[in-house]
Amino acid sequence: MGHQESYRHNQAYAEFLESWDANFYAKYADYLKPPRPGARVLDVGCGVGQVVKRLTDAGCEAYGVDVSEPNIEKASRVSLRCRFYDGKKLPFADGFFACVGALNVLEHVEEPESFIEELVRAVEPGGRVVLSSPNFFRVLGFRDYHVRMRGLRNKGRNWRRLLQKLNQMRTDPASVRFDRMTPIVKEPFTPDDDAIVATNPLEIAFFLRRTGCEIEMIACTDRYVTKPLDVALNFTPLRYLMFNAFVVARKRRVAGNLEPPP
């Protein structure tokens, strides 16, 4: 059974998502909101539908998809536009949405590079793509929840691996792939520990550029914090080394080739 398939009947995950505080997904949902009223928007990995509800209440034509049947059962009570899908091919035409996003999903998918391509495919030219995931290549920070982020030895390894990745992006971009991880499965179930992809802001931005997007924002803060703190945390390139990977991009109206990242 594949990793994504393990979520298909995971009732514990659906129950966990029901307890999400609105502050957890508010920033993601607000950036996912299309600029024009009534536009179509898609939340991939919609969970039990909180983001879809927030966007619907804001006047959007909001859709959601998820690989978990218990999630979709609960999300369908919020909106009939939430549906089960296979985790690979989105059941929508090219350019169907004004905005497409995924919150804490990329680190769990078996083909993350193809997943990003599929998100970009479903958004219209000039539309927005929002991706938010943990930064498993953290170098700075404390109280890290995942073993890969924890301790000076791991942080030193993350720093060296990031430098290798940057060199690879410049010298051999066609060979770049996200690093895979062995999932940590616990009882009772806890999310994020079982991630299988070492997501990070540099590679998320890299693959979005490669699939025809321009990057609008890269931040290490995936939730709202005070404005002075947000500016301080995201003002310098140190944002690539901390906390989370919150990336906002816009699909080019005319697709272009990959350019090496700055």
N, C-alpha and C positions, 0 to 999 in steps of 0.2 A: 504493500500500500504506500503510495506517495505521500509526501508531507502535506500537500494541500488536501488530499483525500482524507487525511486524518481529522480535518476540521468539519467534514461533511455532516457528521452526526454528533458533534461535540456540544452537548447541552450545557456543560459547565462554562464554556466560552460565552455562549449566549447569555447566561445568567450573569457572568462577570460584566459584560458590556452594558447590561441594563443599569448597572450601578455607576456608570460614567458620570462625572460631574460635567456640567455644561462648559465650564472653563477649560476643560481638556481639549475640546474640539472646536471652540468658538473661533479661534484665529484661523484655523484651517477652513472652516465653513464660510467665514466672512471673505477670505481671499478667493474662495471658490465661487462666490456669488457673481453671476454675469453682470456686466454694466448696463444692459438694457432690460427693462421689465418684461417678464414672461418668457425669457429665453430658456432654452433647455440646458440642463446641467446634470452631470453624472458623478455620483460618489461610488467609486469602485472599492469593494470591501466595505459595504455600507453598514455592516453589523446589524443592529436591531433598529436602525432607522433614525437615530437622533439628528444626524446631519441633514438627511433628506427632509425631515420635518422642519428643521430650522430654515432651510432654503425655501421650502414650500410656503411657510408662513411669511417669508420675505417677498413672495410674489413670483418665485421662479417655477418653471416646469421641471421639477426635480425627479431624477431617477436614481435607483440604486441597484447594484448587483453584489452578490456574495456567494462564496463557495460552501457556506454552511446552511443546511436546511433549517435547523432551529433558529438561526439568525433571521432568515427570510420569513419564517413563520411569524416571528414577532414583528419584523419590519413591515410586513403586509398589513398589520393592524394600523400602521401609521400612514402607509401609502400603497396603493395597488400598483404603483410604478416600480416597486422593488421586486426583483426576481432572482432566482437561482441561476448561476452560470458555471461553466467548467473551469474557470480560472485561467483560461488561455485566450479564447476568442470572444471578444465582446459582441453581444447579439444586436449590434446596431450598425447602420451604414456609415461609410466614410464621412467625416465632417458633420455628423449628426448633432453635435453639441457645441454650445458656445464655450463651455468650460468643462474640464474633466479633471478629477483628482483622486488621490488615494492616500489615506492617513494610516500609518503604521501597517502597511500591507506589503510593500516591496521586500521587506526583510524575510517574508514568509513564502515567497513564490519560487517555484522551481526553475523558472527561466526568466530572471529579472530583466535581462536585456530586451528580450522579446516583449515582456510585459510593458516596458516603457514605450516601445514602438507601437504597441496596440493602443495605449492611451492617446498617443499623438495622432494615430490614424483616425480615432473617433472624434477628434476635436476639429472644428472648422478652421480654415486659414485665418490667422489673426486672433484665434481663440486662445484661451489660457489653460495651462496645465499646472496643477499644484501637487507636489509630492512632499510628504512629511514622513520621516523615518528616524530611528535612532542613529546616532553617529558612533558606530562600533570601532572607529579609529580614533577615539578620544585620546588626546595627549594631555590635556589640562582638565582639571576638575577633581571632585571628591564625591563621596557617597555614591559611587557608580554601582548600578544594580546588576550589571552583567559581568561575568568573569573576564571576558575579553578586554574590558575597560579598566579593570581593577588592578592597582598595584604599579609600582614604578617599573618593574620589568616589562609588564604588558604595555605600559604607556611608551616605554622606549622602543619596543617592538613595533607599536603602531606608528611611531614617528618614522622609523626606518622604512616601513612598508609604504607609507604615504610618499616619501621621497622616491622610492622605486616606481610607484604608480605614476607620479608626475613625469618622471623620465620616460616611462613607457608611453604615456599619452603623447609626448612630443616626438619620440623617435619611432614608435611602432604602434600607432593608434588602432590599427585593425586587430591587434591581438589583445586589446584591453578587455577584461572580463571582471565582474565583481568576484571577490573572494567568497568561497563557500565556507560554512561553519557546520559543525556537528551539533544538532539540536540537543538542548538540555531538557529532558522531559521529567516533570515532577508530579507527584501526587500529594495533595490535590493539585489540579491544573493551575499553572500560572502562566500568563501571557508573556511574550517577548523573550523569555528564557529559551524557548524552543525555536528561535529564529535560525534560519539556515543561510542567510545572505548577510555579509558584512557591509551593510549600507553605510554610505558616507557622502557628504555634500559634494566633494570634488567629482566623484564618479557619477553621481546622479546628474549633475550639470553636464558632464562630458557626454553622457548618452542622450540627454535631451538635445544638446547641440547637434549631435550626430544624426538625430532623427528629424532635424529641420526646425529646431526651436532657437529662439534667442532668450537668454537668461535675463529676467527682470530683477530678481532678488535671491540672495542666498543668506540665510540667517541661521544662527544656532539656537534661536528661541522659537519653539513651536507653540508657545502659549503667550497670552498677553501678559506683559510685565510693564512697570512704569516706564514712561518714555525715556527719561535719562538713563535708566539701566539698560533698556533695549539698545539705545545708541551706543553706550559704552561697550556692550558685549559684541556688537556687530560692526563697529567702526573700522576695525583692522582685520587683516587676514587671520588673526587668531581665532576668528569665528569658525574657521575650518577645523579647528582642533578641539572644540568644546561641544558638549551637550548633544544637540540634535542636528538633523539635516532638514531644514525647511527651505524648499526650493520652488520658486515661482517662475514660470517660463511662458513665452508666447510663441505659438506656431507661426512660422514665417508664411507670408502670403505666397511667396514663390520659394519652393524648397531649395536649400543650398547645401553645399558639401560641408563636411566637418572642417572647422578651423581649430588649430591647436589652442587649448585654453590659455588665458593670460597667466 
